[in-house]
Amino acid sequence: MVSQYCIDSSSCKSFQSMTLANRRTFVRKYKLCFNCLKGNRLSNNCRKPKECSVPDCSQKHHTLLHSWIKSDFDYTVTQPSVNCAPTSGCFVKTCLEIISVTVIGSEGQSYQTYALLDDGADKTLCDERLLQTLNVSSRPMTFQISTINATGSTTIGREVDLRVRNVMGICEVCLKNVWSVKRLPISKNSAASAKDISRFHYVADLNIPSVGAGDVMLLIGTDAPEAHIPLDVQTGKQNQPYAIRSRLGWVVRGPVQSTSDTYIGNDVNVNFSQSRDVLLQQLERMWTTDFNDVINCEKELFSVEDKRTLQIMKSTLSKENGHYKM
């Protein structure tokens, strides 16, 4: 709990749940340091290092006293200024194209989860937990994935054919040769909720359903173009989110003022994957090596007799009356 003389920001839920304005008022009321939230002193006189963890922020104040809105007034002289920081209920998140779907196996078994429509992936991937839940038959597969941080890392997974439809059960898309990975590192916190978009009139009435799944278990790449084709687009002003309707339903992309209690902080999502079948790669290498149609321009080798014959031809060859004689 908060006390009159110090605030343990790591454990004080009451202080963290306050709005930014109330936090600043609280700190001024009890004459606490804006940097360490302890003691009756100015932040400029605080001996502790700057508590601000926001990149490119030069002000000496605590992270919990940041605001995304820049102030024209400088509080440094009296108390540390609030410059730009996320607080519960007011930080900005960037929505990805994450949508609620129903995944269907080969024998009709189904499971509701979240899927990311990823334009930066050339292959559709799924979490191996999804295959375990569906209990579908699959084929062993060894492939390579290149991402932002790794190139050509070999992965052993499974290959399976799936179907996916929106949660309303209206439209369906077939996903052929889906490869499984151990985990899909995609957070559903990047999905827009109905509450997130309620302040934007042009998308406020969109149906953004949610499911009980805790993780995104499907990444739909561009090898399934039917899932990516935009059927309708709704846009707002500059730097506002926009909505796209695909066969699987409406999704919202772009920055919104999050209403979630979960602080994302410096965690960002940069999704890119380029997948390659290792077996196909080995087959191509075999054909290139063993069945190469390129003409080899190797140096011709002559026997001793050939060399002697060639020398005689060159030494005795002459031209007389327009004819060659040897």
DABELBEL-V761289 format. One record per pair of residues at least 4 apart in sequence whose ideal C-beta (glycine too) atoms are under 6 Angstrom apart, sorted by the first residue. I is the first residue (numbers start at 1). GAP is how many residues later the second one is. D is the distance in whole Angstrom. If there is no record, write none. Layout:
[[I;GAP;D] [I;GAP;D]]
This chain:
[[2;5;5] [2;10;5] [2;12;6] [2;13;5] [4;26;5] [6;32;4] [7;5;6] [7;8;5] [7;30;4] [8;4;5] [9;28;6] [9;55;6] [13;4;6] [18;4;4] [18;5;5] [20;47;5] [20;67;5] [27;5;5] [31;9;5] [32;5;5] [33;5;6] [33;6;5] [33;8;5] [33;10;6] [33;13;5] [34;9;4] [34;27;5] [34;31;6] [34;45;5] [34;46;3] [35;8;4] [35;11;4] [35;16;5] [35;25;5] [35;26;6] [35;45;6] [36;10;6] [36;12;5] [37;25;6] [41;4;5] [43;17;5] [43;18;6] [43;37;4] [50;10;5] [51;11;4] [52;5;5] [52;9;6] [52;11;6] [53;10;5] [54;12;6] [54;30;6] [54;31;5] [57;26;6] [59;22;5] [59;24;5] [60;20;6] [61;4;5] [61;19;4] [63;22;5] [65;17;5] [66;16;6] [66;18;5] [66;19;2] [67;15;5] [67;17;6] [68;16;5] [74;7;6] [75;4;5] [75;6;4] [76;5;6] [86;5;3] [86;177;6] [88;173;6] [91;167;6] [92;163;5] [92;165;6] [93;165;4] [93;171;6] [94;161;5] [95;97;4] [95;157;5] [95;158;5] [95;161;6] [96;94;4] [97;20;4] [97;154;5] [97;156;6] [98;16;5] [98;18;5] [98;92;6] [98;93;4] [99;16;6] [99;149;5] [99;150;6] [99;152;5] [100;67;5] [100;109;5] [100;110;6] [100;111;5] [101;14;5] [101;63;5] [101;147;6] [102;8;5] [102;10;5] [102;63;5] [102;65;6] [103;8;5] [103;59;6] [103;61;5] [104;6;5] [104;59;4] [105;4;4] [105;29;4] [105;31;4] [106;30;5] [109;25;5] [111;22;5] [111;23;6] [112;99;4] [113;100;4] [113;104;4] [114;74;5] [114;99;6] [114;102;4] [115;103;4] [115;105;6] [116;70;5] [116;100;5] [116;103;5] [117;103;5] [117;111;6] [118;101;5] [118;103;6] [118;153;5] [120;151;6] [120;152;4] [121;100;4] [121;152;4] [122;99;6] [122;100;6] [122;152;6] [123;98;5] [123;100;6] [123;152;4] [124;51;5] [124;54;5] [124;96;5] [124;97;5] [124;99;6] [124;100;5] [125;54;6] [125;56;5] [125;94;5] [126;4;5] [126;52;5] [126;54;5] [126;92;5] [127;57;5] [127;90;4] [128;52;5] [130;87;4] [131;5;6] [131;7;6] [131;49;6] [136;24;6] [138;20;4] [138;22;4] [139;20;5] [141;16;5] [141;17;6] [141;18;4] [141;38;6] [142;14;5] [142;136;5] [143;12;6] [143;36;6] [143;132;6] [143;134;5] [143;135;6] [144;8;5] [144;10;6] [144;132;5] [144;134;6] [145;8;6] [145;10;6] [145;128;5] [145;130;5] [146;5;5] [146;6;6] [146;128;4] [147;125;6] [147;126;6] [148;122;5] [148;124;5] [157;22;5] [157;23;4] [157;24;6] [158;22;4] [159;18;6] [159;20;6] [160;18;5] [161;15;6] [162;13;5] [162;16;5] [163;9;6] [163;11;6] [164;9;5] [164;11;6] [165;4;6] [165;7;4] [166;4;6] [166;5;6] [166;82;5] [166;83;4] [167;42;5] [171;76;4] [173;53;5] [173;54;5] [173;74;6] [175;49;5] [184;32;6] [184;35;6] [186;30;4] [188;28;5] [189;73;6] [190;79;6] [192;4;5] [192;5;6] [192;60;4] [194;14;5] [195;64;5] [196;60;5] [196;63;6] [197;6;5] [197;55;6] [198;6;5] [200;4;6] [200;36;6] [202;32;5] [202;34;5] [203;31;6] [203;40;5] [206;37;6] [206;44;5] [220;4;5] [220;7;5] [227;21;6] [230;14;5] [231;14;5] [232;13;4] [233;11;6] [234;9;4] [235;7;4] [236;4;4] [241;11;5] [241;13;3] [241;15;5] [242;12;6] [243;7;6] [243;9;5] [244;7;6] [245;5;5] [276;5;6] [286;4;6] [287;4;5] [302;4;4] [302;5;5] [312;4;6] [313;4;6] [316;10;5] [317;9;5] [318;7;5] [319;5;5] [320;5;6]]
